[in-house]
Amino acid sequence: MAEAVFETNITGLPAPKRGKVRDVYDLGDKILLVATDRISAFDVVFPTPIPDKGRVLTGLTMFWLDYLKDIVPNHLISANLVSLGLSPEDNAILDGRALLVKKAEVIPFECIVRGYLIGSGWKEYQSSGTVCGITLPEGIQMAGKLPEAIFTPSTKADVGHDENVSFDVMDKALRPGLAAQVRDVAIALYTKAAEYARTKGIIIADTKFEFGLLDDKLILIDEVLTPDSSRFWPTDEWKPGSNPPSFDKQYLRDWLENECQWTKRPPAPTLPDRVVAATRDRYLEAYSILTGRKLG
């Protein structure tokens, strides 16, 4: 097992901007995007890293960027960092967890596509029969498959909670036609990925994409279809009416809600070894099943 990386400070590069999981180095016309082993839940970062988690996020993102590149261009330049002239020590820290990407104008919405009814969407549906303003048929069960995938954007929050919004809110905030383009591309990405994952025995219940504009053209950015941004369910354990087990951080959320006496407010508790190990195993399994490779 590789040593966990909680945060990075790379010699000779500007100080990074630290997100919940990523350290972002602004290199002028490009960005060094580093996936650390930090983990967050309920919008709070935990003090305990999950070893190899960042490498899983980066490896899966590279896999999906290549698989989906016929639908929309993306921001990837290279995973080879030789051009940066870093020290062997820094290269070892970044190995397998860093991507050099193009800098884009970020579209300020989380672009969520749902193929199944779970999470906040299920809660809203129970109370109103809708999800983000979209009226759904009656009688859909928890974790039930939707008649067709739906696009349900949310605002992006650097701190605190994202907020679900209707498509109309997004449409009014962006230039004419852009929201519709984002919606259509996001659903196409989800559909192709979900069809592939099904062949591997995984249901992609929902996922979150991020997009940007480069030279006024839409591109896919950030992480893509990882256990942090998606719900992955084993097809043989999925049953409408119950919450399936998953290959993502739902295990951590379940532990926090059912076993840990935590208020969901900072500071987050230290995670026990068994929770760290079980969470890591789920991330590694998702990577292995979807890519057909073991994490080296």
N, C-alpha and C positions, 0 to 999 in steps of 0.2 A: 504494500500500500504506500502510495506517495505521501509525503508530508503535506498536511493541509495548509492552504494559503488563505489566510483571513483577509489580508490587505497587501497591496504592493506599493513600493516606492522605488521606482526604477532610476538608477543613476544616469544623469545627463538628460533626463526628460523633464518637462514641466510637471509640477505637482498635479496629481490626478484629481478629477472630480469623482467623488465616491457616491454611487447609487446604493440601492439596497443590496445588490449582489455584484455589480460591476464597478471596476475602476476604469475611468475614461481619461485617456491622455490626448489632449488637443495638440496635434502636430502641424497646425496651420491649415493646409488644404486637405488633410486626412486625419484620421483618428485611430489610435490604438485602443481597441476594445478588449478589456481583460475580464474574464469571468472568474471571480474568486470562488472560494468554497463557503462564503457566507450564505446563510439561509434566513429567509423571512417568512413570517406567517402573521396574518391579521395586520399586515402593514408594519410589523415591528421586526427589526433585525436581531437575531439571537447571538449571544456571545460565543456559542459553540459552533465551529465550522463542521461541514460534512466532507470528509476527505474525498477527492476526485470529482466532486460535484461540478466544479467549474469546467473540468475537462469533458465531462459528459455534455454539459450545455454547449460547449464550443464544438465538440465532435458532431453532435446531432444537428446543430445549426448549419455546419458545413455540408453535411449529408443532404439536408433538405434544400439548401440554397442551390445545390447542383441539380437535385431532382426536380425542382420547380422552376428552373431558370427559363423554361420555354413560355411561362405564363407572364412573368414580369421581370425586368432587370433588377439586380440587387446591388448592395453597396460593397461587396467583397472585393478587395484588391488581392490580398494574399495572406496565408498563414505562415509564410516564410518571412522571418524578421531580420534576415541577414543585412538588409539595406539600412537598418537602424544602427548598426555597429555597436551593439550592446555587449556587455561583459559576459563571460561564460556563466557567472553566477546569476545574472539577471535573465539570461536566456533559459537557464534551468528553471527559474521560477515561472517564466511565461510559457514554457514548453507545453503545448497541447491546450492552452487556455486563452490564447491571445490571437486576435485577428486585426489585420491592418485593413481599414475600410475607408471608403470615400465619405467626405463630409457632405451632409445634405441638410436642407431646410426641413426640420421635423414637422410632420402634420400632428397637431396637438390633440390627438384622440387615440385611445386604445381601440383597436379594430377587432372586436370579438365576434367570432362565428360560433354558433351553437347548433349542433346536430341532435343533441339530446337535452332533456329538461332536468337540470340539476342545479344545485347551488342557489345563488341569488335569483336566477331565472325561475326556478321552481317555487321559491318563496313568493315571488311576485305573482306568478300564475295562480297559486292557491288563493290569493286574496282578490285578484282582479281579472283573471283569465287572459292576461296580457304579459308580454315581456318587452320592456323598453318601448311601449306603445304599439307593439304588434299583437293583434288579437289572434289567439290560437284556438284550435278546436277544443271542445269540451272532452273530458274523459282521459286526458293524457296522464299517465302515472309518473311518479318520481322515477327519474332515470329513463323515462320512455323516449323512444325515437320520435323526432319531429317529422311531420310530413315532408318537409324540406328544410335544408339548413337556413338559418336566419342570421342576419347581421345586426348586432346590438352594440353600438359604440359606447364608450365611456370617456369621461374627461381623464387627462393625465395629471396625476398628482405626484410631485417630487417627495412630498411629506404627507402622511395621512392617507385617507381613503380616496380611491377613484370614485366617480359618481356616474352611474348609468344614466344615459340620456337617449332621447329618441333620435331617429335618423334626421328628422326635420331640424333639430337643434344643430347637428353637425353640418347639415346642408346649408343652413343660414350663416354659419361661421366661416365657411370656406368659399373659395371662388366658384362661380357657377359651373356645375357639372363635375367638380372634383370629388365630392362626396359619393356621387353615384358611381364614378370610376373606381374609387377605393372599395366601395361595397361589392361591386361585381368582381373585382380582382380578388378580394379577400375570400369570397365564397368559392371562386374557382380554385384558389390555393387549397382551401380546406377540403373541397370535394376530391381533388386529385390525391392529396395526402391521406385522407380517410379511406379511400378505395385501396391504396397501397397498404396501409396499416392493417386493414381487414385481412389481407392475404397473409399477414404475419401473426394473426390471432390477437390483434389489438384494436379496440374501438377508440377513436379520438372523439370523446364526447363534446369537447369544445376547445377552443384555442384562441389566443390573442396574437394579432399581428401588429407591427408598427410600420409605418410608411413615411417616406420623405420625398422631397422634390430635389432633383439635381438637373441643372440646366432646364428647368421648368418641366421636367418629365418625372413621372411617378416611378419610384424604386422601393423595393422591400429592404428594410433595415432592421438592425438589432437582432435579438435571438429569434429563432424560428422553430416552432413545434417541439419545444423541449418540455421536460417534466415540470419546469417552473411556470411555463406559459400555457400549459395544456392539461386536460384530464385524459389519462390513458387507462382504459379498462381492459382486462382480459376478456375476450369474447365468450369464453366458456364459463365465465362466472357472472356474466351480465344477466340480470333478470329485472324487468320493469316492476316497480313497486318497492325496490330496495336499493340502497346505495352500494354499488359494487366496490370491491377492493380496487386499488389503483396503483399504477407504477409512477407515482409522483409524490408530492409532499402532503397529500391528503392523510397519509399515515401520521405525519407530525401533527396536523391539525386535529385529527381524531384523538391523539394522545393528550393534546393540550386541553381539549374540551371535555374529555371523559375521565382523565386520570390526574391532570395537573391543576392545582388550585391557583390559577393565574387569571388576572383581571383583563387580559388582552391590552394592557397598557404598559408602556415602558416603565421600568426596565424588564426585559424578557429574562426568563429563568435560564440557568445552565441546563443543557440537555444531558440526560443520562447516557452512558455508553450504549445501552441496548437500543435506545431510540436513534442515536447516531448511526449505529451499525445497520439497523433495519431500514432507515431512510436511504443510506448509501446503497444498500443492496437493491432497492427498488429503482434507483436512478441507473445503476449499472445494468440491471436487467432490461430496462427500457431501451438503453443504448444497444445492447447486444441483440435483442429481438428485432429492432427496427433496422439496424445497419447490417446485421449478419456478421458482425466483428466483435471481438473482445477488446476492451479498452487496454491499450498497451502500456 
